[in-house]
Amino acid sequence: MEPTILSQEQYIAVHTMMVFTQACMLASFLFFALAKGTLGNRYQFALIISALVVGVAGFFYYMILTNWEMAFESVNGEYVKNNIPLIHIYRYADWILTVPLLLVELVAVFALPKAQSRSITTRLAVAAILMIAFGYPGEVAESNAVRAIWGIIATIPFLYIIYVLWFELNDAIVRQAERIKLLFRNLRLLTIGAWGFYPIAYMAPFLDTSPANTLIILQVGYCISDIMAKCGYGVLIYAIARLKTDGDNVVIEGLYHSNV
Ligand SMILES: *C/C=C(C)/C=C/C=C(C)/C=C/C1=C(C)CCCC1(C)C
């Protein structure tokens, strides 16, 4: 159920969080675009994907923010819902593009053998698309029961993704150089942890609280998740690619000196 009235604090809390998230996306976009050149050729692909993800999200946040501003009218210091709907599909359109991209990027930095890499990437991308597609009808459902059913259906591909990340990528982590291992473990943890925030925010309507509070928890929750899963994730990938580039350079220098 959508609230009909927000206090000024409630309206501004969500508005500020959306502005902040958009600023994070834009700053991350610049960072990834500029930092790409400092990496070895093999790792630049990952930074291109990072930039693409935060670029797409930054664009959708512009739409989400504009929609938020249009959907409420300021009346005597309160914010009254007008007849312009809150458009939830902006988030889902963003996710259905960016979630498969994030998974492609994740598998790419593991640098697995080609056939294995292709198989894992395909399965993860299909599961991600199903997860988002099943989540959407629940997100816009009027009834909590319908929301719960679609939420449970969407959780099945989500659990599959976690299973693949946890078990199938384990062998690949074991094979990484010692100092990079920890970063890979953190990357996997961040992915699972940050992604786990989305279904938690999705459950906000099941809390015993006012419709206004529900909307705020949902919107702020998704914003925080997006910052962790897109910006934080991209920075961690950059750190891994940086260490790997340095490692490659040490090997190249070593070869050079042993030849002269
Ligand atoms: C950049 C956006 C990202 C990483 C979005 C990730 C979204 C999810 C992991 C969403 C998961 C959901 C469930 C597991 C069940 C309820 C419905 C969803 C779609 C919120």
The ligand as an SDF file (V2000), in Angstrom:
LIG
                    3D

 20 20  0  0  0  0  0  0  0  0999 V2000
   23.1160   -3.4120   -9.2030 C   0  0  0  0  0  0  0  0  0  0  0  0
   21.9830   -4.1680   -8.8060 C   0  0  0  0  0  0  0  0  0  0  0  0
   22.0330   -5.3850   -8.2030 C   0  0  0  0  0  0  0  0  0  0  0  0
   23.3080   -6.0780   -7.8760 C   0  0  0  0  0  0  0  0  0  0  0  0
   20.7530   -6.0060   -7.8680 C   0  0  0  0  0  0  0  0  0  0  0  0
   20.5980   -7.1830   -7.2580 C   0  0  0  0  0  0  0  0  0  0  0  0
   19.2860   -7.6240   -6.9570 C   0  0  0  0  0  0  0  0  0  0  0  0
   18.9670   -8.7630   -6.2580 C   0  0  0  0  0  0  0  0  0  0  0  0
   19.9890   -9.7010   -5.7700 C   0  0  0  0  0  0  0  0  0  0  0  0
   17.5520   -8.9960   -6.0250 C   0  0  0  0  0  0  0  0  0  0  0  0
   17.0370  -10.0750   -5.4370 C   0  0  0  0  0  0  0  0  0  0  0  0
   15.6160  -10.3490   -5.1340 C   0  0  0  0  0  0  0  0  0  0  0  0
   15.3390  -11.5480   -4.4750 C   0  0  0  0  0  0  0  0  0  0  0  0
   16.4090  -12.5470   -4.1590 C   0  0  0  0  0  0  0  0  0  0  0  0
   13.9720  -11.9170   -4.0210 C   0  0  0  0  0  0  0  0  0  0  0  0
   13.0400  -10.7630   -3.9920 C   0  0  0  0  0  0  0  0  0  0  0  0
   13.0960   -9.9850   -5.2420 C   0  0  0  0  0  0  0  0  0  0  0  0
   14.4850   -9.3980   -5.5230 C   0  0  0  0  0  0  0  0  0  0  0  0
   14.4900   -9.1440   -7.0310 C   0  0  0  0  0  0  0  0  0  0  0  0
   14.5980   -8.0770   -4.7690 C   0  0  0  0  0  0  0  0  0  0  0  0
  1  2  1  0
  2  3  2  0
  3  4  1  0
  3  5  1  0
  5  6  2  0
  6  7  1  0
  7  8  2  0
  8  9  1  0
  8 10  1  0
 10 11  2  0
 11 12  1  0
 12 13  2  0
 12 18  1  0
 13 14  1  0
 13 15  1  0
 15 16  1  0
 16 17  1  0
 17 18  1  0
 18 19  1  0
 18 20  1  0
M  END
$$$$
